[in-house]
């Protein structure tokens, strides 16, 4: 009985920590390169603040590493996207990562992702 309760608590903890994942530098195993995010940031910073971006739109790419939004409702502006990419750099990310777009630091509520894509 105690083992099954411990197992349930462990599984519940893993699910909770995964769903509450906040800003992070995770990405595909194909994320490589030490200055890719800096190069991507240069491209993003050149975009007009008033542009709007919806889920899945490749905002900017360096090779196969692209920035895009996921799980958002509506759109985000260029000004917001610039801050999300800067947040990843400030967090210490160098190639890939995710930054929550909504209060609560939960990427399931919306996120900017920088990750490897097959078709940039």
C-alpha positions in Angstrom: 0.0 0.0 0.0 2.8 2.5 0.9 4.7 1.7 -2.3 1.6 2.4 -4.4 1.0 5.7 -2.6 4.7 6.6 -3.0 4.5 5.8 -6.7 1.3 7.8 -7.2 2.9 10.8 -5.4 6.0 10.5 -7.6 4.0 10.3 -10.8 1.8 13.2 -9.8 4.9 15.3 -8.9 6.4 14.6 -12.3 3.2 15.5 -14.2 2.9 18.7 -12.1 6.5 19.7 -12.6 6.3 19.0 -16.4 3.1 21.0 -16.9 4.4 23.9 -14.8 7.6 24.2 -16.7 8.6 27.8 -16.9 11.3 29.6 -18.9 13.8 27.1 -19.9 16.6 26.3 -22.4 15.2 23.0 -23.6 14.7 22.0 -27.2 15.3 19.3 -29.7 18.5 17.2 -29.6 19.2 18.9 -32.9 19.7 22.3 -31.2 23.4 23.0 -31.6 25.6 26.0 -31.9 26.7 28.5 -29.3 25.6 31.8 -30.7 22.4 30.9 -32.6 20.1 32.6 -30.2 22.1 35.8 -30.3 21.9 35.7 -34.1 18.2 35.0 -34.0 17.8 37.9 -31.5 19.5 40.3 -34.0 16.8 39.3 -36.6 14.0 39.6 -34.1 15.1 43.0 -32.9 14.9 44.3 -36.5 11.2 43.5 -36.8 8.6 46.2 -36.4 7.1 46.4 -32.9 3.7 46.6 -34.4 3.8 43.3 -36.4 1.6 40.6 -35.0 2.3 36.9 -34.8 0.0 33.9 -34.3 0.6 30.3 -33.2 3.0 28.4 -35.4 4.2 31.3 -37.6 8.0 31.2 -38.0 8.9 34.7 -36.7 12.6 34.5 -37.5 15.1 31.7 -38.3 18.8 31.0 -38.3 19.3 27.9 -40.3 16.8 25.4 -38.9 16.4 27.1 -35.5 13.3 29.2 -35.5 11.3 31.3 -33.1 7.5 30.8 -33.0 4.6 31.0 -30.7 2.5 28.1 -29.3 -0.6 27.8 -27.1 -1.4 31.5 -27.3 -4.9 32.9 -27.7 -4.9 35.6 -30.4 -1.6 37.2 -31.4 1.5 38.7 -29.9 3.2 41.9 -31.1 6.7 42.3 -32.4 7.5 44.3 -29.2 6.4 41.3 -27.0 8.3 38.8 -29.1 11.5 40.9 -28.8 11.1 40.7 -25.0 10.5 37.0 -24.9 13.7 36.3 -27.0 15.7 38.7 -24.7 14.3 36.8 -21.7 15.8 33.5 -23.1 19.2 35.2 -23.5 19.0 36.6 -20.0 18.1 33.2 -18.7 21.4 31.9 -20.2 20.0 30.1 -23.3 22.4 29.9 -26.3 20.4 28.0 -28.9 16.9 26.8 -28.0 14.4 27.4 -25.2 10.9 28.5 -24.3 9.5 31.6 -22.5 6.0 31.7 -21.1 3.9 34.5 -22.6 1.3 34.7 -19.8 1.6 35.4 -16.0 2.2 32.3 -13.9 5.4 31.1 -15.7 3.6 28.1 -17.3 4.4 27.4 -20.9 1.1 25.5 -21.3 -0.7 28.9 -21.1 1.3 30.2 -24.1 4.9 30.4 -25.0 7.5 31.7 -27.4 9.6 28.7 -28.5 13.0 28.8 -30.2 13.7 25.3 -31.5 14.8 23.2 -34.4 12.3 22.9 -37.3 12.5 20.7 -40.4 11.2 23.4 -42.7 12.3 26.9 -41.8 
